[in-house]
Amino acid sequence: MKNIKVITGVIATLGIFSALLLVTGILFYSAVSSDRLNFQNASALSYQQQELAAVFRH
């Protein structure tokens, strides 16, 4: 009986850590995806700023 409790505890611990790993991976993917969009927007804004500055120089 004691071995069954130990094995159940180990399996429960592995399940908890697996769930936490999955949540961490999802949050990481979400952050990377959001950063990619932010960099694309920053690049577009930088280009627009350069074009606007060029218009005012002429």
PDB file of N, CA, C and O in Angstrom:
ATOM      1  N   MET A   1       0.819  -1.215   0.000  1.00  0.00           N
ATOM      2  CA  MET A   1       0.000   0.000   0.000  1.00  0.00           C
ATOM      3  C   MET A   1       0.850   1.262   0.000  1.00  0.00           C
ATOM      4  O   MET A   1       0.501   2.260  -0.631  1.00  0.00           O
ATOM      5  N   LYS A   2       1.987   1.207   0.724  1.00  0.00           N
ATOM      6  CA  LYS A   2       2.823   2.397   0.799  1.00  0.00           C
ATOM      7  C   LYS A   2       3.423   2.723  -0.570  1.00  0.00           C
ATOM      8  O   LYS A   2       3.548   3.891  -0.937  1.00  0.00           O
ATOM      9  N   ASN A   3       3.794   1.675  -1.325  1.00  0.00           N
ATOM     10  CA  ASN A   3       4.358   1.893  -2.660  1.00  0.00           C
ATOM     11  C   ASN A   3       3.337   2.534  -3.590  1.00  0.00           C
ATOM     12  O   ASN A   3       3.698   3.363  -4.425  1.00  0.00           O
ATOM     13  N   ILE A   4       2.084   2.168  -3.458  1.00  0.00           N
ATOM     14  CA  ILE A   4       1.038   2.753  -4.302  1.00  0.00           C
ATOM     15  C   ILE A   4       0.885   4.239  -4.008  1.00  0.00           C
ATOM     16  O   ILE A   4       0.691   5.037  -4.925  1.00  0.00           O
ATOM     17  N   LYS A   5       0.971   4.617  -2.726  1.00  0.00           N
ATOM     18  CA  LYS A   5       0.863   6.035  -2.360  1.00  0.00           C
ATOM     19  C   LYS A   5       2.049   6.826  -2.903  1.00  0.00           C
ATOM     20  O   LYS A   5       1.885   7.951  -3.376  1.00  0.00           O
ATOM     21  N   VAL A   6       3.239   6.241  -2.835  1.00  0.00           N
ATOM     22  CA  VAL A   6       4.437   6.916  -3.350  1.00  0.00           C
ATOM     23  C   VAL A   6       4.326   7.093  -4.858  1.00  0.00           C
ATOM     24  O   VAL A   6       4.587   8.177  -5.379  1.00  0.00           O
ATOM     25  N   ILE A   7       3.944   6.042  -5.553  1.00  0.00           N
ATOM     26  CA  ILE A   7       3.808   6.120  -7.012  1.00  0.00           C
ATOM     27  C   ILE A   7       2.721   7.121  -7.400  1.00  0.00           C
ATOM     28  O   ILE A   7       2.890   7.889  -8.347  1.00  0.00           O
ATOM     29  N   THR A   8       1.617   7.110  -6.678  1.00  0.00           N
ATOM     30  CA  THR A   8       0.546   8.074  -6.955  1.00  0.00           C
ATOM     31  C   THR A   8       1.037   9.501  -6.739  1.00  0.00           C
ATOM     32  O   THR A   8       0.719  10.395  -7.524  1.00  0.00           O
ATOM     33  N   GLY A   9       1.812   9.717  -5.678  1.00  0.00           N
ATOM     34  CA  GLY A   9       2.372  11.047  -5.412  1.00  0.00           C
ATOM     35  C   GLY A   9       3.327  11.491  -6.499  1.00  0.00           C
ATOM     36  O   GLY A   9       3.297  12.645  -6.926  1.00  0.00           O
ATOM     37  N   VAL A  10       4.177  10.574  -6.949  1.00  0.00           N
ATOM     38  CA  VAL A  10       5.131  10.898  -8.018  1.00  0.00           C
ATOM     39  C   VAL A  10       4.385  11.226  -9.306  1.00  0.00           C
ATOM     40  O   VAL A  10       4.722  12.196  -9.985  1.00  0.00           O
ATOM     41  N   ILE A  11       3.390  10.440  -9.646  1.00  0.00           N
ATOM     42  CA  ILE A  11       2.613  10.694 -10.864  1.00  0.00           C
ATOM     43  C   ILE A  11       1.860  12.016 -10.757  1.00  0.00           C
ATOM     44  O   ILE A  11       1.786  12.768 -11.729  1.00  0.00           O
ATOM     45  N   ALA A  12       1.302  12.305  -9.583  1.00  0.00           N
ATOM     46  CA  ALA A  12       0.598  13.577  -9.394  1.00  0.00           C
ATOM     47  C   ALA A  12       1.562  14.748  -9.540  1.00  0.00           C
ATOM     48  O   ALA A  12       1.228  15.759 -10.157  1.00  0.00           O
ATOM     49  N   THR A  13       2.769  14.609  -8.968  1.00  0.00           N
ATOM     50  CA  THR A  13       3.779  15.668  -9.081  1.00  0.00           C
ATOM     51  C   THR A  13       4.185  15.871 -10.536  1.00  0.00           C
ATOM     52  O   THR A  13       4.297  17.008 -10.994  1.00  0.00           O
ATOM     53  N   LEU A  14       4.405  14.790 -11.259  1.00  0.00           N
ATOM     54  CA  LEU A  14       4.743  14.904 -12.682  1.00  0.00           C
ATOM     55  C   LEU A  14       3.608  15.560 -13.468  1.00  0.00           C
ATOM     56  O   LEU A  14       3.851  16.365 -14.367  1.00  0.00           O
ATOM     57  N   GLY A  15       2.382  15.215 -13.126  1.00  0.00           N
ATOM     58  CA  GLY A  15       1.240  15.832 -13.796  1.00  0.00           C
ATOM     59  C   GLY A  15       1.174  17.329 -13.546  1.00  0.00           C
ATOM     60  O   GLY A  15       0.904  18.109 -14.459  1.00  0.00           O
ATOM     61  N   ILE A  16       1.422  17.729 -12.295  1.00  0.00           N
ATOM     62  CA  ILE A  16       1.395  19.163 -11.960  1.00  0.00           C
ATOM     63  C   ILE A  16       2.494  19.900 -12.707  1.00  0.00           C
ATOM     64  O   ILE A  16       2.249  20.955 -13.293  1.00  0.00           O
ATOM     65  N   PHE A  17       3.719  19.346 -12.690  1.00  0.00           N
ATOM     66  CA  PHE A  17       4.821  20.007 -13.392  1.00  0.00           C
ATOM     67  C   PHE A  17       4.589  20.044 -14.900  1.00  0.00           C
ATOM     68  O   PHE A  17       4.962  21.016 -15.556  1.00  0.00           O
ATOM     69  N   SER A  18       3.987  19.014 -15.450  1.00  0.00           N
ATOM     70  CA  SER A  18       3.668  19.015 -16.883  1.00  0.00           C
ATOM     71  C   SER A  18       2.653  20.103 -17.209  1.00  0.00           C
ATOM     72  O   SER A  18       2.781  20.793 -18.221  1.00  0.00           O
ATOM     73  N   ALA A  19       1.649  20.256 -16.357  1.00  0.00           N
ATOM     74  CA  ALA A  19       0.646  21.304 -16.569  1.00  0.00           C
ATOM     75  C   ALA A  19       1.282  22.685 -16.470  1.00  0.00           C
ATOM     76  O   ALA A  19       0.979  23.571 -17.269  1.00  0.00           O
ATOM     77  N   LEU A  20       2.167  22.870 -15.487  1.00  0.00           N
ATOM     78  CA  LEU A  20       2.850  24.161 -15.350  1.00  0.00           C
ATOM     79  C   LEU A  20       3.744  24.441 -16.555  1.00  0.00           C
ATOM     80  O   LEU A  20       3.829  25.577 -17.021  1.00  0.00           O
ATOM     81  N   LEU A  21       4.403  23.409 -17.055  1.00  0.00           N
ATOM     82  CA  LEU A  21       5.251  23.567 -18.242  1.00  0.00           C
ATOM     83  C   LEU A  21       4.416  23.959 -19.455  1.00  0.00           C
ATOM     84  O   LEU A  21       4.828  24.803 -20.251  1.00  0.00           O
ATOM     85  N   LEU A  22       3.262  23.356 -19.593  1.00  0.00           N
ATOM     86  CA  LEU A  22       2.366  23.692 -20.698  1.00  0.00           C
ATOM     87  C   LEU A  22       1.898  25.143 -20.598  1.00  0.00           C
ATOM     88  O   LEU A  22       1.897  25.866 -21.594  1.00  0.00           O
ATOM     89  N   VAL A  23       1.506  25.566 -19.408  1.00  0.00           N
ATOM     90  CA  VAL A  23       1.059  26.951 -19.211  1.00  0.00           C
ATOM     91  C   VAL A  23       2.199  27.922 -19.505  1.00  0.00           C
ATOM     92  O   VAL A  23       1.987  28.948 -20.151  1.00  0.00           O
ATOM     93  N   THR A  24       3.399  27.607 -19.037  1.00  0.00           N
ATOM     94  CA  THR A  24       4.557  28.462 -19.293  1.00  0.00           C
ATOM     95  C   THR A  24       4.846  28.555 -20.789  1.00  0.00           C
ATOM     96  O   THR A  24       5.143  29.637 -21.296  1.00  0.00           O
ATOM     97  N   GLY A  25       4.762  27.443 -21.492  1.00  0.00           N
ATOM     98  CA  GLY A  25       4.986  27.447 -22.942  1.00  0.00           C
ATOM     99  C   GLY A  25       3.962  28.283 -23.670  1.00  0.00           C
ATOM    100  O   GLY A  25       4.302  29.014 -24.600  1.00  0.00           O
ATOM    101  N   ILE A  26       2.709  28.187 -23.259  1.00  0.00           N
ATOM    102  CA  ILE A  26       1.651  28.983 -23.892  1.00  0.00           C
ATOM    103  C   ILE A  26       1.886  30.467 -23.649  1.00  0.00           C
ATOM    104  O   ILE A  26       1.746  31.277 -24.565  1.00  0.00           O
ATOM    105  N   LEU A  27       2.243  30.828 -22.415  1.00  0.00           N
ATOM    106  CA  LEU A  27       2.511  32.238 -22.107  1.00  0.00           C
ATOM    107  C   LEU A  27       3.725  32.754 -22.871  1.00  0.00           C
ATOM    108  O   LEU A  27       3.724  33.894 -23.337  1.00  0.00           O
ATOM    109  N   PHE A  28       4.764  31.923 -23.006  1.00  0.00           N
ATOM    110  CA  PHE A  28       5.948  32.320 -23.758  1.00  0.00           C
ATOM    111  C   PHE A  28       5.606  32.557 -25.225  1.00  0.00           C
ATOM    112  O   PHE A  28       6.028  33.555 -25.809  1.00  0.00           O
ATOM    113  N   TYR A  29       4.845  31.644 -25.819  1.00  0.00           N
ATOM    114  CA  TYR A  29       4.440  31.797 -27.218  1.00  0.00           C
ATOM    115  C   TYR A  29       3.617  33.066 -27.400  1.00  0.00           C
ATOM    116  O   TYR A  29       3.793  33.787 -28.382  1.00  0.00           O
ATOM    117  N   SER A  30       2.727  33.338 -26.464  1.00  0.00           N
ATOM    118  CA  SER A  30       1.897  34.538 -26.536  1.00  0.00           C
ATOM    119  C   SER A  30       2.761  35.795 -26.473  1.00  0.00           C
ATOM    120  O   SER A  30       2.530  36.746 -27.219  1.00  0.00           O
ATOM    121  N   ALA A  31       3.753  35.803 -25.588  1.00  0.00           N
ATOM    122  CA  ALA A  31       4.630  36.964 -25.454  1.00  0.00           C
ATOM    123  C   ALA A  31       5.466  37.171 -26.711  1.00  0.00           C
ATOM    124  O   ALA A  31       5.623  38.301 -27.172  1.00  0.00           O
ATOM    125  N   VAL A  32       6.000  36.092 -27.267  1.00  0.00           N
ATOM    126  CA  VAL A  32       6.818  36.198 -28.480  1.00  0.00           C
ATOM    127  C   VAL A  32       5.968  36.684 -29.648  1.00  0.00           C
ATOM    128  O   VAL A  32       6.413  37.523 -30.431  1.00  0.00           O
ATOM    129  N   SER A  33       4.767  36.174 -29.769  1.00  0.00           N
ATOM    130  CA  SER A  33       3.867  36.595 -30.844  1.00  0.00           C
ATOM    131  C   SER A  33       3.526  38.075 -30.709  1.00  0.00           C
ATOM    132  O   SER A  33       3.509  38.806 -31.700  1.00  0.00           O
ATOM    133  N   SER A  34       3.256  38.510 -29.491  1.00  0.00           N
ATOM    134  CA  SER A  34       2.931  39.916 -29.247  1.00  0.00           C
ATOM    135  C   SER A  34       4.135  40.806 -29.561  1.00  0.00           C
ATOM    136  O   SER A  34       3.979  41.874 -30.153  1.00  0.00           O
ATOM    137  N   ASP A  35       5.339  40.368 -29.164  1.00  0.00           N
ATOM    138  CA  ASP A  35       6.543  41.144 -29.450  1.00  0.00           C
ATOM    139  C   ASP A  35       6.773  41.261 -30.952  1.00  0.00           C
ATOM    140  O   ASP A  35       7.174  42.317 -31.441  1.00  0.00           O
ATOM    141  N   ARG A  36       6.518  40.180 -31.680  1.00  0.00           N
ATOM    142  CA  ARG A  36       6.707  40.210 -33.138  1.00  0.00           C
ATOM    143  C   ARG A  36       5.800  41.268 -33.760  1.00  0.00           C
ATOM    144  O   ARG A  36       6.230  42.026 -34.630  1.00  0.00           O
ATOM    145  N   LEU A  37       4.557  41.317 -33.318  1.00  0.00           N
ATOM    146  CA  LEU A  37       3.625  42.321 -33.842  1.00  0.00           C
ATOM    147  C   LEU A  37       4.069  43.728 -33.463  1.00  0.00           C
ATOM    148  O   LEU A  37       3.960  44.654 -34.266  1.00  0.00           O
ATOM    149  N   ASN A  38       4.569  43.891 -32.241  1.00  0.00           N
ATOM    150  CA  ASN A  38       5.039  45.205 -31.813  1.00  0.00           C
ATOM    151  C   ASN A  38       6.236  45.661 -32.639  1.00  0.00           C
ATOM    152  O   ASN A  38       6.327  46.835 -32.995  1.00  0.00           O
ATOM    153  N   PHE A  39       7.162  44.738 -32.950  1.00  0.00           N
ATOM    154  CA  PHE A  39       8.312  45.102 -33.769  1.00  0.00           C
ATOM    155  C   PHE A  39       7.884  45.447 -35.193  1.00  0.00           C
ATOM    156  O   PHE A  39       8.451  46.354 -35.803  1.00  0.00           O
ATOM    157  N   GLN A  40       6.898  44.744 -35.728  1.00  0.00           N
ATOM    158  CA  GLN A  40       6.398  45.072 -37.058  1.00  0.00           C
ATOM    159  C   GLN A  40       5.772  46.464 -37.062  1.00  0.00           C
ATOM    160  O   GLN A  40       5.997  47.244 -37.988  1.00  0.00           O
ATOM    161  N   ASN A  41       4.993  46.775 -36.038  1.00  0.00           N
ATOM    162  CA  ASN A  41       4.383  48.101 -35.948  1.00  0.00           C
ATOM    163  C   ASN A  41       5.439  49.181 -35.777  1.00  0.00           C
ATOM    164  O   ASN A  41       5.333  50.250 -36.379  1.00  0.00           O
ATOM    165  N   ALA A  42       6.452  48.919 -34.965  1.00  0.00           N
ATOM    166  CA  ALA A  42       7.520  49.895 -34.758  1.00  0.00           C
ATOM    167  C   ALA A  42       8.281  50.130 -36.054  1.00  0.00           C
ATOM    168  O   ALA A  42       8.667  51.260 -36.352  1.00  0.00           O
ATOM    169  N   SER A  43       8.497  49.078 -36.822  1.00  0.00           N
ATOM    170  CA  SER A  43       9.192  49.214 -38.097  1.00  0.00           C
ATOM    171  C   SER A  43       8.371  50.054 -39.073  1.00  0.00           C
ATOM    172  O   SER A  43       8.916  50.909 -39.771  1.00  0.00           O
ATOM    173  N   ALA A  44       7.078  49.814 -39.121  1.00  0.00           N
ATOM    174  CA  ALA A  44       6.209  50.591 -40.008  1.00  0.00           C
ATOM    175  C   ALA A  44       6.175  52.051 -39.585  1.00  0.00           C
ATOM    176  O   ALA A  44       6.220  52.946 -40.430  1.00  0.00           O
ATOM    177  N   LEU A  45       6.097  52.296 -38.291  1.00  0.00           N
ATOM    178  CA  LEU A  45       6.079  53.679 -37.807  1.00  0.00           C
ATOM    179  C   LEU A  45       7.401  54.382 -38.085  1.00  0.00           C
ATOM    180  O   LEU A  45       7.417  55.569 -38.410  1.00  0.00           O
ATOM    181  N   SER A  46       8.503  53.660 -37.960  1.00  0.00           N
ATOM    182  CA  SER A  46       9.811  54.242 -38.257  1.00  0.00           C
ATOM    183  C   SER A  46       9.900  54.626 -39.731  1.00  0.00           C
ATOM    184  O   SER A  46      10.405  55.697 -40.069  1.00  0.00           O
ATOM    185  N   TYR A  47       9.410  53.756 -40.601  1.00  0.00           N
ATOM    186  CA  TYR A  47       9.406  54.050 -42.034  1.00  0.00           C
ATOM    187  C   TYR A  47       8.547  55.277 -42.328  1.00  0.00           C
ATOM    188  O   TYR A  47       8.953  56.152 -43.092  1.00  0.00           O
ATOM    189  N   GLN A  48       7.367  55.341 -41.727  1.00  0.00           N
ATOM    190  CA  GLN A  48       6.479  56.486 -41.942  1.00  0.00           C
ATOM    191  C   GLN A  48       7.112  57.773 -41.424  1.00  0.00           C
ATOM    192  O   GLN A  48       6.960  58.831 -42.034  1.00  0.00           O
ATOM    193  N   GLN A  49       7.818  57.685 -40.306  1.00  0.00           N
ATOM    194  CA  GLN A  49       8.477  58.861 -39.749  1.00  0.00           C
ATOM    195  C   GLN A  49       9.582  59.344 -40.689  1.00  0.00           C
ATOM    196  O   GLN A  49       9.747  60.548 -40.883  1.00  0.00           O
ATOM    197  N   GLN A  50      10.331  58.422 -41.267  1.00  0.00           N
ATOM    198  CA  GLN A  50      11.382  58.799 -42.214  1.00  0.00           C
ATOM    199  C   GLN A  50      10.785  59.452 -43.454  1.00  0.00           C
ATOM    200  O   GLN A  50      11.313  60.449 -43.946  1.00  0.00           O
ATOM    201  N   GLU A  51       9.698  58.901 -43.957  1.00  0.00           N
ATOM    202  CA  GLU A  51       9.047  59.472 -45.136  1.00  0.00           C
ATOM    203  C   GLU A  51       8.503  60.866 -44.840  1.00  0.00           C
ATOM    204  O   GLU A  51       8.614  61.772 -45.667  1.00  0.00           O
ATOM    205  N   LEU A  52       7.920  61.031 -43.670  1.00  0.00           N
ATOM    206  CA  LEU A  52       7.374  62.331 -43.286  1.00  0.00           C
ATOM    207  C   LEU A  52       8.490  63.358 -43.133  1.00  0.00           C
ATOM    208  O   LEU A  52       8.334  64.508 -43.545  1.00  0.00           O
ATOM    209  N   ALA A  53       9.601  62.957 -42.551  1.00  0.00           N
ATOM    210  CA  ALA A  53      10.739  63.862 -42.398  1.00  0.00           C
ATOM    211  C   ALA A  53      11.288  64.254 -43.766  1.00  0.00           C
ATOM    212  O   ALA A  53      11.695  65.399 -43.964  1.00  0.00           O
ATOM    213  N   ALA A  54      11.303  63.319 -44.707  1.00  0.00           N
ATOM    214  CA  ALA A  54      11.798  63.618 -46.050  1.00  0.00           C
ATOM    215  C   ALA A  54      10.894  64.627 -46.749  1.00  0.00           C
ATOM    216  O   ALA A  54      11.378  65.476 -47.498  1.00  0.00           O
ATOM    217  N   VAL A  55       9.585  64.542 -46.512  1.00  0.00           N
ATOM    218  CA  VAL A  55       8.650  65.488 -47.125  1.00  0.00           C
ATOM    219  C   VAL A  55       8.894  66.892 -46.594  1.00  0.00           C
ATOM    220  O   VAL A  55       8.850  67.859 -47.355  1.00  0.00           O
ATOM    221  N   PHE A  56       9.149  67.012 -45.310  1.00  0.00           N
ATOM    222  CA  PHE A  56       9.349  68.338 -44.722  1.00  0.00           C
ATOM    223  C   PHE A  56      10.699  68.931 -45.095  1.00  0.00           C
ATOM    224  O   PHE A  56      10.871  70.147 -45.016  1.00  0.00           O
ATOM    225  N   ARG A  57      11.659  68.111 -45.499  1.00  0.00           N
ATOM    226  CA  ARG A  57      12.969  68.619 -45.895  1.00  0.00           C
ATOM    227  C   ARG A  57      12.917  69.288 -47.265  1.00  0.00           C
ATOM    228  O   ARG A  57      13.733  70.158 -47.569  1.00  0.00           O
ATOM    229  N   HIS A  58      11.959  68.881 -48.084  1.00  0.00           N
ATOM    230  CA  HIS A  58      11.901  69.430 -49.449  1.00  0.00           C
ATOM    231  C   HIS A  58      11.065  70.650 -49.523  1.00  0.00           C
ATOM    232  O   HIS A  58      10.915  71.231 -50.597  1.00  0.00           O
TER     233      HIS A  58
END
